[in-house]
Amino acid sequence: MEVPSRADQLPNLRPITFDDMPPAAVAAIAEAMPMQLPLSANAACSDPVEFDHGPDKTYALRYEAMVGDDEGGQHPETELVLVDMQDDATPLGVGIVTREQVPAAPEDTVPYVGWTQTRPDARGKGLGLRRLRIMNELSLSAFGQPLHSSLYVNAIPEFQPTPEAQRLWARLVAEGVAEPVAIGDKNVFRFRV
C-alpha cells in the first residue's frame, strides 16, 4: 500500500515495519483475521503503515489471499486491515476494507467495508466515522477507487449494515462526502471522489 499522495487527507501517515507495530495492535489485527502470527513472517501481509492522530494511532496493513467462490473456484481478494489504538496496549476498534476480483461479477470489484467495529466503551466519540474516512483514503491509495458500504445488502442477513453503520453513512451523505449508488441489484453508499 502506498502512502497516499493525498497528503492533505492523511498528513500524519507514514510507512513502518512490522517491528514498529505494538504487540497489542498485531494481536488485534490477527484476531480480526484468521492468520498465523507473526504477521511479518506471513508473505500475504505487507505494507504496514501508522497514522498518528495525536492521542491515539491507527495501524494498517495489506493482506492478499485467494478465496473460494460460489462456483467452487477461487479468486483474488485484497484486504486492508486497520486497528485504532488508544495507546500501545489498548485497541479501540478494527476495520477491514475488502476488494474481491470476481470474474463472474466484475461490478462487485470495488472496495467495500468488509467489517468495522468499535469497542463498546469507546463508542460515541467519532472513532467509527474517522475510521471510515481513513478506510476511504487507504482505498483510494491502494485501489484508485472510493470506499463503498457493504456489498452484502439484500444478500446475507448476518452481514447487513447495523443501525450504527447506517447512521454513519447517512451522516457522510448529509456532509456531502458520500452518496447512494446502485451496484447491480444492491443499493449501497460510496464516498465521493
C-alpha positions in Angstrom: 0.0 0.0 0.0 1.5 3.3 -1.0 1.4 6.3 1.4 -1.5 8.3 -0.2 -0.5 11.2 -2.4 -3.5 13.0 -0.9 -1.2 14.2 1.9 -3.8 16.8 2.9 -6.2 14.0 3.8 -3.8 11.8 5.9 -0.9 14.2 6.7 0.4 12.0 9.6 0.5 8.7 7.7 3.9 7.0 7.5 5.3 3.6 6.4 6.6 1.5 9.2 8.0 -2.0 9.7 6.1 -4.9 11.4 8.5 -4.5 14.3 7.2 -0.9 14.8 3.7 -2.2 15.5 2.8 -2.6 19.2 2.1 -6.3 20.1 -1.5 -5.4 21.0 -2.1 -3.9 17.5 -0.7 -7.1 15.9 -2.9 -9.2 18.2 -6.0 -7.1 17.3 -5.3 -7.5 13.6 -4.7 -11.2 13.9 -7.9 -11.6 15.9 -9.9 -9.8 13.2 -8.5 -12.1 10.5 -7.7 -15.8 10.6 -4.0 -15.7 10.0 -0.8 -17.0 11.6 1.4 -14.9 13.7 3.8 -13.3 13.4 2.4 -11.1 10.6 5.9 -10.2 9.5 6.5 -13.8 8.5 3.2 -14.1 6.6 4.1 -13.4 3.0 0.5 -12.4 2.3 0.8 -9.4 4.7 2.6 -6.3 3.6 3.0 -2.6 3.7 2.3 -1.7 7.3 1.6 2.0 8.0 0.9 4.1 11.0 -1.3 7.2 11.2 -0.8 9.4 14.2 -4.0 11.2 15.5 -2.3 12.8 18.5 -3.7 11.0 21.5 -4.1 7.7 19.5 -2.8 5.9 16.4 -4.2 3.7 13.6 -2.1 0.9 12.2 -2.9 -0.7 8.9 -1.6 -3.4 6.6 -2.5 -5.1 3.3 -3.4 -8.8 3.2 -3.6 -10.7 -0.1 -5.4 -14.1 -0.5 -7.2 -16.4 -2.8 -10.7 -17.1 -1.6 -13.4 -19.6 -2.7 -16.4 -18.5 -4.7 -19.9 -19.9 -5.2 -18.8 -21.8 -8.4 -16.2 -23.8 -6.5 -13.3 -21.9 -7.9 -11.1 -19.2 -6.4 -10.5 -15.6 -6.9 -8.0 -13.0 -5.6 -9.0 -10.8 -2.6 -7.2 -7.9 -1.0 -8.0 -6.7 2.4 -6.7 -3.5 4.1 -6.9 -4.2 7.9 -6.8 -1.3 10.3 -6.7 -1.1 14.1 -7.2 2.0 16.2 -5.1 2.1 19.3 -5.6 4.3 22.4 -2.0 3.6 23.4 0.4 0.7 22.7 -1.8 -1.7 24.7 -5.4 -0.7 24.2 -7.2 -1.4 20.9 -10.2 0.9 20.3 -11.6 -0.6 17.1 -10.8 -2.5 13.9 -11.8 -2.1 10.3 -11.4 -4.1 7.1 -11.6 -2.8 3.5 -12.2 -5.8 1.2 -11.8 -5.8 -2.6 -12.6 -9.1 -4.4 -11.8 -9.7 -8.0 -14.7 -11.9 -9.0 -14.7 -12.7 -12.8 -18.4 -13.7 -12.8 -19.4 -10.3 -11.1 -17.0 -7.6 -12.3 -19.4 -4.9 -11.0 -18.6 -6.2 -7.5 -14.9 -5.4 -7.9 -15.0 -2.3 -5.8 -13.5 -1.8 -2.3 -16.1 -2.1 0.4 -16.4 -2.2 4.2 -15.8 -5.9 5.0 -16.1 -5.2 8.7 -15.7 -2.5 11.2 -16.3 -2.4 15.0 -15.5 0.0 17.8 -15.0 -1.2 21.4 -18.3 -0.6 23.3 -16.8 1.8 25.9 -15.2 3.8 23.1 -18.4 4.4 21.0 -20.0 7.8 20.5 -16.6 9.6 20.2 -16.4 9.8 16.4 -14.0 6.9 16.0 -16.2 4.9 13.6 -16.6 8.0 11.3 -12.9 8.7 11.5 -12.2 5.1 10.7 -14.4 5.1 7.6 -12.6 8.3 6.4 -9.2 6.6 6.8 -10.5 3.4 5.2 -11.6 5.5 2.2 -8.3 7.3 1.9 -6.4 4.0 2.0 -8.8 2.5 -0.5 -8.2 5.4 -2.9 -4.4 4.9 -2.4 -4.4 1.1 -2.8 -7.1 0.7 -5.5 -7.8 4.1 -7.0 -11.4 3.6 -6.0 -13.5 5.1 -3.2 -14.8 3.0 -0.3 -18.3 1.6 -0.6 -20.6 0.4 2.2 -21.2 -3.4 2.5 -21.9 -5.2 -0.8 -23.9 -7.9 1.1 -27.0 -5.7 1.3 -30.0 -7.9 0.5 -27.8 -11.0 0.3 -26.6 -12.4 3.6 -28.7 -11.5 6.6 -25.9 -11.6 9.2 -23.8 -9.1 7.1 -26.5 -6.4 6.9 -25.3 -3.0 8.0 -26.0 -2.2 11.6 -28.2 0.8 12.6 -24.9 2.5 13.7 -23.3 1.9 10.3 -26.4 3.2 8.5 -26.3 6.4 10.7 -22.6 6.9 9.9 -23.2 6.6 6.1 -26.3 8.9 6.4 -24.1 11.5 8.2 -21.4 11.2 5.4 -24.2 11.7 2.8 -25.5 14.7 4.7 -22.0 16.2 4.8 -21.8 15.7 1.0 -18.8 13.4 1.1 -20.7 10.2 0.3 -23.6 9.3 -2.0 -26.1 6.4 -2.5 -25.4 4.3 -5.6 -26.7 1.1 -7.1 -24.3 -1.8 -7.9 -26.3 -4.4 -9.7 -29.4 -5.1 -7.5 -27.7 -3.6 -4.4 -28.3 -0.1 -3.1 -25.2 1.0 -1.2 -23.2 4.1 -0.4 -19.8 5.2 -1.5 -17.5 8.1 -0.8 -17.5 10.8 -3.5 -14.2 11.3 -5.3 
